[in-house]
Amino acid sequence: MRWNITTKRSYPSTEAFGYCFPTRDLAMLRSVTERTYVFGFTKQVVLAGQGAVESWRFLLLVAVACVAMGYVFLFVIWYSFEKLVYSFLALAHVLLIGAAAGFLFVSFYPEHNFFQTYFSPEASRCGGLCSHIVDSVDALQHTLLPGQGSAGCHH
């Protein structure tokens, strides 16, 4: 069997990755990429390029929004970093106290013990122990991390 390849240009196209792709008709480009056997990485590159061409306005808007969010983040860090850190510490403290209270609650009321669903009956009675562990972590947080009135940093 003998093959004879003749190039015939019936639409405006450009050569990429050894194939001819239409330059103006995106519907035809999609049809060509779906019908043509293109290797996985090459097909992904072509489809990514096609998607970027089709949605360049959206990508530009996302880039501008990211730059604006970056400057807002820098502004927050520059002017209120200390308040942000103390807010996160207070949130961690409240969450740890809430977790300790929840563990104590399930240790006193076995009908609400959610550990029974996942663990054996012996291991499911660990609510009090978990409460003590969480309390210890909270106390460790207070010990290791300086508070507002701490002598750790002087301005």
C-alpha positions as CSV (number, residue, x, y, z in Angstrom):
1,M,0.0,0.0,0.0
2,R,1.3,3.4,-0.9
3,W,0.2,6.8,0.5
4,N,0.4,10.0,-1.2
5,I,-0.1,13.2,0.9
6,T,-1.1,16.3,-0.9
7,T,-1.4,19.5,1.1
8,K,-4.7,21.3,0.5
9,R,-5.5,24.5,2.3
10,S,-9.3,25.0,2.5
11,Y,-9.5,27.3,5.5
12,P,-7.1,29.8,7.1
13,S,-4.9,27.7,9.4
14,T,-1.7,27.6,11.2
15,E,0.7,24.7,11.8
16,A,1.3,23.5,15.4
17,F,2.6,20.2,16.8
18,G,2.6,18.7,13.3
19,Y,-1.1,19.5,12.6
20,C,-3.0,22.3,10.8
21,F,-5.4,24.2,13.1
22,P,-8.0,26.8,12.0
23,T,-7.1,30.3,13.1
24,R,-10.4,32.0,13.0
25,D,-13.2,29.4,13.3
26,L,-13.2,28.2,17.0
27,A,-16.0,25.7,16.4
28,M,-14.0,24.1,13.6
29,L,-10.9,24.1,15.9
30,R,-12.8,22.3,18.6
31,S,-14.1,19.8,16.0
32,V,-10.6,19.2,14.7
33,T,-9.1,18.6,18.2
34,E,-11.9,16.2,19.1
35,R,-11.6,14.2,15.9
36,T,-7.8,14.3,15.6
37,Y,-5.6,11.9,17.7
38,V,-3.4,14.3,19.6
39,F,-1.3,13.1,22.5
40,G,-2.6,13.9,26.0
41,F,-0.1,16.7,26.8
42,T,-0.3,18.3,23.4
43,K,-4.1,18.2,23.4
44,Q,-4.1,19.8,26.9
45,V,-1.8,22.6,25.7
46,V,-3.9,23.3,22.6
47,L,-7.2,23.3,24.6
48,A,-5.6,25.5,27.3
49,G,-4.5,28.0,24.6
50,Q,-7.9,27.9,23.0
51,G,-9.5,28.5,26.4
52,A,-7.2,31.5,27.1
53,V,-7.9,33.0,23.7
54,E,-11.7,32.6,24.2
55,S,-11.7,34.1,27.8
56,W,-8.9,36.6,27.9
57,R,-11.2,39.3,29.3
58,F,-12.0,37.1,32.3
59,L,-8.4,36.1,32.8
60,L,-7.4,39.8,32.8
61,L,-10.1,40.6,35.3
62,V,-8.9,37.7,37.5
63,A,-5.3,39.0,37.3
64,V,-6.4,42.5,38.3
65,A,-8.5,41.2,41.2
66,C,-5.5,39.1,42.4
67,V,-3.2,42.1,42.4
68,A,-5.8,44.2,44.2
69,M,-6.3,41.4,46.8
70,G,-2.5,41.2,47.3
71,Y,-2.3,44.9,48.0
72,V,-5.2,44.7,50.5
73,F,-3.4,41.8,52.2
74,L,-0.2,43.9,52.4
75,F,-2.2,46.8,53.8
76,V,-3.8,44.6,56.5
77,I,-0.5,43.1,57.4
78,W,1.2,46.5,57.5
79,Y,-1.4,48.3,59.6
80,S,-3.1,45.6,61.8
81,F,-0.9,42.5,61.9
82,E,-0.8,42.5,65.7
83,K,-4.6,42.7,66.0
84,L,-4.9,39.9,63.4
85,V,-2.5,37.6,65.3
86,Y,-4.3,38.3,68.6
87,S,-7.7,37.6,67.0
88,F,-6.4,34.3,65.7
89,L,-5.1,33.4,69.2
90,A,-8.4,34.4,70.8
91,L,-10.3,32.3,68.2
92,A,-8.0,29.3,68.9
93,H,-8.6,29.8,72.6
94,V,-12.4,29.8,72.2
95,L,-12.3,26.7,69.9
96,L,-10.1,24.8,72.4
97,I,-12.4,25.7,75.3
98,G,-15.4,24.7,73.2
99,A,-13.8,21.3,72.3
100,A,-13.0,20.7,75.9
101,A,-16.6,21.4,76.9
102,G,-17.9,19.1,74.2
103,F,-15.6,16.3,75.3
104,L,-16.7,16.8,78.9
105,F,-20.3,16.8,77.9
106,V,-20.0,13.4,76.0
107,S,-18.1,11.9,79.0
108,F,-21.0,12.8,81.4
109,Y,-23.8,11.9,78.9
110,P,-23.1,8.5,77.2
111,E,-26.1,8.8,75.0
112,H,-24.5,11.7,73.2
113,N,-21.1,10.1,72.9
114,F,-20.1,10.3,69.3
115,F,-17.0,8.1,69.9
116,Q,-19.3,5.0,70.1
117,T,-20.0,5.2,66.4
118,Y,-16.3,4.9,65.4
119,F,-14.5,3.1,68.3
120,S,-14.9,0.2,70.5
121,P,-16.9,0.6,73.8
122,E,-13.7,0.8,75.9
123,A,-12.1,3.4,73.6
124,S,-15.4,5.4,73.4
125,R,-15.1,6.3,77.0
126,C,-12.2,8.7,76.3
127,G,-14.3,11.9,76.5
128,G,-12.8,13.0,79.8
129,L,-9.3,12.2,78.7
130,C,-9.8,14.1,75.5
131,S,-11.1,17.1,77.5
132,H,-8.0,17.0,79.7
133,I,-5.7,16.8,76.6
134,V,-7.5,19.8,75.0
135,D,-7.3,21.8,78.3
136,S,-3.5,21.0,78.4
137,V,-3.0,22.2,74.9
138,D,-4.9,25.4,75.8
139,A,-2.8,25.9,78.9
140,L,0.3,25.3,76.8
141,Q,-0.8,27.9,74.4
142,H,-1.2,30.4,77.2
143,T,2.2,29.5,78.6
144,L,4.2,29.6,75.4
145,L,2.6,32.4,73.5
146,P,2.9,35.9,74.9
147,G,-0.3,37.9,75.6
148,Q,-1.1,41.6,75.4
149,G,0.4,42.4,78.8
150,S,3.5,40.2,78.3
151,A,7.0,41.5,78.7
152,G,8.2,39.6,75.6
153,C,8.2,42.5,73.2
154,H,8.8,46.2,73.9
155,H,8.0,48.8,71.3
